[in-house]
Amino acid sequence: MIKSHKYLIALGVILLVLISIRFVYVGARQAADKHYSEEASIIRVNQRAIRPDDGDTFFYKELTIRVLGIDAPEIIDEEHGIYEDQPYGRQAAQLTLELLKGAKTVEYLPFQLDKYGRLLAHVFVDGELLSVHLIRAGLAYETVSFYGDNGFPGLAQSILQAAKESPRPAFEKPYLWRRRHQIRK
């Protein structure tokens, strides 16, 4: 009797573990489905191949990746007619580099190329949106209100929520700053 009782307890524990695993997997899959389209797939990044650019752009291997959902302050980029740093531009670039290099995992969810040939993508550091980190740090403005959700409504909502809960950045919106400071060739 005692032997069969132990057997039933062990069987019950195993069933409980299997049900828990199934529940966690289904819940995680549903959370992913509400954020990502069926065609999209997350790509893991080798952090050693990341090279910095500015707060909302970085280089990865042969790609230039532009982070979706935000606009960070500018830093000098003579090739694009920016000959001075916008206030907070270096801080945004530094935070982006620290987050990308210090994360256990960096992944991106590609959207499309922009008119400059950059890959527009949602970027994740340890599973969290890089754009949300920058917004919460006061180093980026959200751009979802202007450009829309780009087919990722759940991620766009996360960005909008972070912007709503965070203080307004202490610098001018970068697109306005560029209008006055960028020298077009």
N, C-alpha and C positions, 0 to 999 in steps of 0.2 A: 504494500500500500504506500509506504513512504517513497519507495523507488518510483512508482508511477506518479506520485504527487510532484516529485522533483522534475520528472519528465514533462509533465503538463505545465509547470511553471516555466521551464526552459523554453518549451514550445511557445508559450504565451509571450515571453520576452522577445523571442525571434520574430514572431508575427508583429508585435508592436514596433520593433525596429524597422521591419520592412514597410509597414504602413507609414511610419514617420518619414522614411526616405522617399517614398512615393509622393507624400503630401508636399514635402519640401521641393522635390523636383517639379511637380506640377505647378506649385505656386511660383517658383522661379521662372518657369517657362512662360506662364501667363504674364508675369511682370515684364519679361523681355518682349513678348508679343505686343504689348500695348505701347512699347517704345519704338520698336524697330519694324521696318517693313519686311516682308518675306524674302525679298531679293537681297537685302543688305546683310553683310556679314562683318563682324568685328575682326580687325586685324591687329595682332600683337606686334609691338615694336621692340626692336633691340635698342635699348637706350644708349648703347655705345655709338650707335650710328646717328644719333640726334645732334644737330648743330643749331645753335641759337640764331634767332633773327630778332624779333621784338616780342611784345607781350601777347600778341594774338597770331603769330606766325612762327614756324620753325622749319628746319630742313631735316628730312629723313631720307637717307640714301639719295636717290635722284629726284625725290619729291620735295615740293614746297607745300607744306600743309598749313592752311588758313583755318583757324578754329571758328566753327560756326557759332552764331548766337551772341557774339560780343564784338566790341570795337575798343581796343586798348590804345592808350596814348602813343604817339609816334616817337621814334628815335631817328637820329641822323641816318639818311639813306640817300646819298648823292645820286645814285642811279635813278631814283624816283623823284628827284627834285626836293628832297627834304634836307636842308642844310643846318638845321638846329633841332635839338631835342624839345619835344613838348614836355611841360612839367609832368612829372610822374612816369614818363616813358621808360626811363632806366629802371625804376622800381618794378614796373610791370614786367619788363623783359627779364629782370633778375628773378622775380617770383616764378615766372613760367619755367625758366631754366631749372630752378631749384626743385620745383614740383615734378618736372619731367625726369630729371636725373636722380632724384631721391626716392621715387616711387618704386614699389616692388614690381608693379606691372603698369605698362603704358599701352593703351590700345586706341584705335580710332575706328570710327564708323564712317566710311566715305559717302559723300553725297554726289558731287560733280565738280568739274573744273570750272573756275571762274574765268572772266575775260582776260586775266593776266596769266593764265596757265597754272594757277595754284589749285591744289586739291582742297575743296571745302569739305570739312569733316568735323564730326563731334569727336572730341578727344577725351579719353578717360584716364585718370591717374588713380590707381588702386580702386577702380570701379566707380569713381566719382567724376562728374563732369569738370574738366579743367576750367571751362567758362564760368561755372558756379563758384569755383575757388577764387577766380579773379574778381568777380562781381562782389563777393562777400568781403574781399580785401579792399574794396573801394578802388580797384585798379582797372576797371572796365565798365563800359555801358552795355546794356543788353541791346541787341538789334532785332530780336524776334518781332517786336512791335512793328518794325518797318518792313522786314523781309519775309515774315511769316515763319511757319514751322518747318518748311522744306521737307515735308513728308514724315516728320518725327514729332508728332504732337505731344507725346509724353515728355520727351526731352525738352522741347520748347517750353512746356509748362513749368518744368523744373527751373529753367533759366529765368522765366518771368517771375516765379515765386521768389527766387533768390534776390532779384532786383527789387521786388516789392518790400522784402524784409531787410534789405541792406541800406545803409546811408548812401545818399547820392555822392558820386565821386567828386573830389575836390578840384577837378580839372575840367576844362571845356571839352565838349563832345569832340572827339578826334576828327570827324568829317568837317566840322565847322573850323577847327584849327587848321586843317589841311587847306581849306579854301583860302585862308589868309596867308599861309606860310609856304605852301608848295610852289615851286617855280617849275613851270611846264616848259619843256624844250621844244 
